[in-house]
Amino acid sequence: MKRFIAAIAAAGVLYSFAASAQTYPVKSIVMIVPFAAGGPTDIIARFVGDHMSRTLGQQVVIENVVGAGGTTGITRAATSPPDGYTIMMGHMGTHGAAPALYPGLKYDPTAVEAVGMAASTPILIVAKKDFPARDLKEFIAYAKANAGKINQAHAGIGAVSQITCALLNSQLGINPTAVPYSGTGPALNDLMSGQIDYMCDQIVNLVEQIKAGNIRAFGIASPARSPALPDVPTTIEGGLPEYQVQAWNAVFAPHGTPKDIVARLNDALGKALADDVTRNRLLGLGAVLPGKAEQTSEALAAFVKAEVARWNAALLKR
């Protein structure tokens, strides 16, 4: 009798999940963004979330939950009920570098349900406008010769600016003074005022200041130059081909979210990325959009595993 009751209960759970997947969504969906409003992750989430709302027929509500390099918000999202009504916009820090930076991490980036890649943004190596170098080769030579004297800014442990410069410094074999800030804005202000020597960050945060001549860009860490900054050479052109890194943002759901619901979310995200208005908004930021093959849940899951391994190797050996 107990086995019979257990079987009936299990069947009921399966039926409930199947029914929810067929009718999903019947209420608004919360997309947790683990960083402050106005930053690249937040902007990307709002652009794609707006179009996803129309496809799904229910509002995708953005909720900013900040702290601990984005892991506070992702922990909340990852431990939410796996019913499709709480999802998250993760990035290279929260779902790539976090295991190396936070040993007590309360979620496994490779265990949450991968929905799909949203966008990636190239990383730039930038310096104060009077930095004594004319190009990337001279920047590298100067940094190596003056590693004990120069300083580098970042927006906190786990931020894109922190982990990407950690990778750069590791590849150059230098250990400059790292100056943490509460966000990209304050770090960039001190870079522009000349108090900071250099930093690494996403093109989204830097393009306007580079164009205005307030800071100098020495290289973009992507295979090709960006249409947003066509005069900035790639790190390959500049003599640092091993420094290839792009920040990325992707949508995830809690572990155990029904596959049909994950597929519905992936479809809505794909339609957002195919929409001309949404595409142009993202491309205008300097973002790079994923191709069809890169948009699948399976592709994202494999990519996250590779990213966790990559950042473990890059950050734990320091």
C-alpha positions in Angstrom: 0.0 0.0 0.0 2.8 2.4 0.9 4.5 1.8 -2.5 1.2 2.4 -4.2 0.7 5.7 -2.4 4.3 6.7 -3.2 3.7 5.9 -6.9 0.5 7.9 -7.0 2.3 10.9 -5.3 5.2 10.7 -7.8 2.8 10.6 -10.7 1.0 13.6 -9.3 4.3 15.5 -9.1 5.1 14.6 -12.7 1.6 15.6 -13.8 1.9 18.9 -12.0 5.2 19.7 -13.7 3.7 18.7 -17.1 0.6 20.8 -16.6 2.6 23.8 -15.4 4.9 23.5 -18.5 1.8 23.5 -20.8 0.2 26.5 -19.2 3.4 28.4 -18.3 3.5 31.3 -17.6 0.3 32.3 -15.8 1.9 35.2 -13.8 4.8 37.5 -13.9 8.4 36.2 -14.0 11.1 37.7 -11.8 14.5 38.0 -13.5 17.1 38.6 -10.8 20.0 40.8 -11.9 22.9 40.4 -9.3 24.2 43.9 -10.0 23.1 47.5 -9.6 20.7 49.2 -12.0 22.3 50.9 -14.9 25.3 48.6 -15.3 25.9 46.4 -18.4 24.2 43.3 -17.0 21.2 45.3 -15.9 20.9 47.0 -19.3 21.1 43.7 -21.2 18.6 42.1 -18.9 16.1 44.9 -19.4 16.5 44.9 -23.2 15.9 41.2 -23.6 13.4 41.0 -20.7 11.2 43.6 -22.4 10.9 41.5 -25.5 10.6 38.2 -23.6 7.6 39.7 -21.8 5.8 40.2 -25.1 6.6 36.6 -26.3 5.6 35.0 -23.0 2.5 37.1 -22.5 3.5 37.9 -18.9 5.8 40.6 -17.5 9.4 39.8 -16.9 10.2 41.9 -13.9 13.8 42.9 -13.2 14.9 42.7 -9.6 18.4 44.0 -8.7 19.9 42.0 -5.8 23.5 43.2 -5.3 26.4 42.0 -3.2 29.5 39.7 -3.0 30.4 40.1 -6.7 26.9 39.2 -7.8 26.8 35.9 -5.9 24.2 37.2 -3.4 21.6 37.7 -6.1 22.5 34.5 -7.9 22.3 32.5 -4.6 18.8 33.8 -4.1 17.7 32.9 -7.6 19.4 29.5 -7.7 17.7 28.5 -4.4 14.2 29.7 -5.5 11.5 27.2 -6.4 12.2 25.6 -9.8 8.9 26.6 -11.4 10.1 29.1 -14.0 8.9 32.2 -12.1 12.3 33.1 -10.8 15.2 33.2 -13.3 18.5 35.0 -13.3 20.8 37.0 -15.6 24.3 35.6 -14.8 27.6 36.6 -16.2 31.2 35.5 -16.5 31.8 36.3 -12.8 28.8 34.7 -11.2 28.9 31.6 -13.4 32.5 31.4 -14.4 35.0 32.8 -11.9 32.9 32.6 -8.7 33.9 29.1 -7.6 37.6 30.2 -7.7 36.9 33.4 -5.8 34.3 32.2 -3.2 35.2 28.8 -1.7 31.9 28.7 0.3 29.7 29.4 -2.8 26.2 28.2 -2.1 25.3 27.3 -5.7 27.0 25.4 -8.5 27.1 27.3 -11.7 27.3 24.0 -13.7 24.2 22.6 -11.9 21.7 25.4 -12.5 19.5 25.1 -15.7 21.1 26.9 -18.6 18.5 28.8 -20.6 20.6 30.6 -23.2 23.3 33.1 -24.0 22.2 36.8 -24.2 25.2 38.8 -25.3 28.9 39.2 -24.8 30.9 42.4 -24.5 34.6 42.8 -25.4 37.1 43.8 -22.8 39.4 46.8 -23.2 42.7 47.6 -21.7 42.6 51.3 -20.9 44.8 53.8 -19.0 44.8 57.4 -17.9 45.3 59.7 -20.8 48.9 60.6 -19.9 50.1 57.1 -19.4 53.7 57.0 -20.8 53.1 54.5 -23.6 52.0 55.0 -27.2 50.6 51.5 -28.0 50.0 48.1 -26.4 53.6 46.9 -26.8 54.9 49.9 -25.0 52.2 49.6 -22.3 53.3 46.0 -21.6 57.0 47.0 -21.5 56.2 49.9 -19.1 54.0 47.8 -16.9 56.6 45.1 -16.5 59.4 47.6 -15.8 57.3 49.5 -13.2 55.0 46.8 -11.8 55.8 47.8 -8.2 54.9 51.5 -8.9 51.7 51.4 -11.0 48.2 50.8 -9.8 45.1 49.2 -11.3 41.5 49.8 -10.5 38.6 47.3 -10.3 35.0 47.4 -9.2 35.3 44.8 -6.4 36.1 41.1 -6.1 34.2 39.1 -8.7 33.5 42.1 -10.9 34.4 41.8 -14.6 37.1 44.5 -14.2 38.7 42.5 -11.4 38.9 39.1 -12.9 39.8 40.2 -16.4 42.7 42.3 -15.1 43.7 39.5 -12.9 44.0 37.4 -16.0 46.0 40.1 -17.8 48.4 40.6 -14.9 48.9 36.8 -14.6 49.8 36.6 -18.3 52.2 39.6 -18.0 53.7 38.2 -14.8 53.1 41.4 -12.9 51.5 42.2 -9.5 50.6 45.9 -9.4 48.7 47.6 -6.6 45.1 46.7 -7.1 42.7 49.4 -5.9 39.1 48.2 -5.3 36.1 50.5 -5.7 32.4 50.2 -5.0 31.6 50.1 -8.7 32.8 50.9 -12.2 31.7 54.6 -12.0 34.0 55.6 -9.1 36.9 53.6 -10.6 36.5 55.2 -14.0 36.3 58.7 -12.4 39.7 58.2 -10.7 41.1 56.8 -14.0 40.0 59.9 -15.8 41.4 62.2 -13.1 44.8 60.4 -13.3 44.8 58.9 -9.8 44.7 55.4 -11.3 47.1 54.1 -14.0 45.0 51.5 -15.8 42.1 49.1 -15.7 40.3 46.5 -17.8 36.6 46.6 -18.4 33.7 46.1 -20.8 33.4 48.3 -23.8 29.9 49.3 -22.7 31.4 51.2 -19.8 34.3 52.8 -21.6 33.4 53.7 -25.2 32.1 57.2 -24.5 35.1 58.2 -22.4 37.5 56.8 -25.0 35.8 58.7 -27.8 35.9 61.9 -25.6 39.6 61.5 -25.1 39.3 61.2 -21.3 41.1 57.9 -21.2 43.3 55.9 -23.6 42.5 52.4 -25.0 45.5 50.2 -25.8 43.8 47.1 -27.0 40.5 45.2 -27.3 40.6 41.6 -26.3 38.7 40.1 -29.2 39.6 38.5 -32.5 38.3 41.6 -34.5 38.1 45.3 -33.9 34.8 46.6 -32.6 32.6 48.7 -35.0 32.0 51.0 -31.9 35.7 51.7 -31.7 37.2 50.9 -35.0 40.5 52.7 -34.3 41.4 50.6 -31.3 43.6 47.6 -32.3 43.0 44.1 -31.0 45.3 42.5 -28.5 46.3 40.2 -31.3 47.5 43.2 -33.4 49.1 44.7 -30.4 51.3 41.7 -29.6 49.3 40.0 -26.8 47.4 37.3 -28.7 46.9 35.2 -25.6 44.8 37.8 -24.0 41.4 37.0 -25.4 38.5 37.5 -23.1 34.9 38.8 -23.4 32.4 39.4 -20.7 29.2 37.6 -21.3 25.7 37.5 -19.9 23.3 34.6 -20.0 19.9 33.5 -18.6 19.7 30.7 -16.1 16.9 29.0 -14.1 17.1 27.1 -10.8 18.2 23.5 -10.9 15.2 21.2 -11.5 13.2 23.7 -13.6 11.1 21.5 -16.0 12.8 21.1 -19.4 9.6 22.3 -21.2 9.7 25.6 -19.3 13.5 26.0 -20.0 12.7 25.5 -23.6 9.9 28.1 -23.5 12.3 30.6 -21.9 15.0 29.8 -24.5 12.5 30.4 -27.3 11.5 33.8 -25.9 15.1 34.8 -25.5 15.9 33.7 -29.0 13.0 35.8 -30.4 14.3 38.8 -28.4 17.8 38.4 -30.0 16.2 38.1 -33.4 14.2 41.3 -33.0 15.7 44.2 -34.9 15.0 46.8 -32.2 16.5 44.7 -29.4 19.4 43.7 -31.6 20.2 47.3 -32.5 20.0 48.3 -28.8 22.5 45.7 -27.9 24.8 46.3 -30.8 24.7 50.0 -30.1 26.4 49.2 -26.7 29.2 47.4 -28.5 27.8 44.0 -27.5 28.4 40.9 -29.6 25.3 38.7 -30.1 25.4 34.9 -30.1 24.9 32.9 -33.3 22.1 30.4 -33.6 24.3 27.5 -32.5 25.5 29.5 -29.4 21.9 30.3 -28.3 20.9 26.7 -27.3 20.6 25.6 -23.7 23.1 22.8 -24.4 25.7 25.1 -25.8 25.4 27.4 -22.8 25.7 24.5 -20.3 28.9 23.3 -22.0 30.3 26.8 -22.2 29.8 27.4 -18.4 31.7 24.2 -17.6 34.6 25.4 -19.7 34.5 28.9 -18.2 34.6 27.5 -14.6 37.6 25.4 -15.5 39.2 28.4 -17.3 38.9 30.7 -14.4 39.9 28.1 -11.8 43.1 27.7 -13.7 43.6 31.5 -14.1 42.7 32.6 -10.6 43.7 29.8 -8.3 47.3 29.7 -9.6 48.0 33.3 -8.6 
